[in-house]
Amino acid sequence: MPRRYFHFQNGGTTLDSEGVDLPDMATTRTEAARTIAEMLREDEIDTLWHGHPLRLWVTEGPNGAGKTVLALRVVTDVNSQ
């Protein structure tokens, strides 16, 4: 079972050194979507409204190393209204 590492950037960067075993890409996509949704429900959303994109990327190696297998980015256009 492949080990996937979930990294975050939102004004600062958090790299995953432990990872999680996931059976396939479908499960990896589901876990990434759940993680982003949870971050948006919690305190990570405050920096998003101040112009800092929220980025999650998943790699095959720890600490941002290895092939990136998935990336999600949430941005706001604070200038449009």
Secondary structure as UniProt FT lines:
FT   STRAND          3..9
FT   STRAND          13..14
FT   STRAND          20..21
FT   HELIX           25..41
FT   TURN            42..44
FT   HELIX           45..48
FT   TURN            49..51
FT   STRAND          54..59
FT   HELIX           62..64
FT   STRAND          68..74
FT   TURN            78..79
//
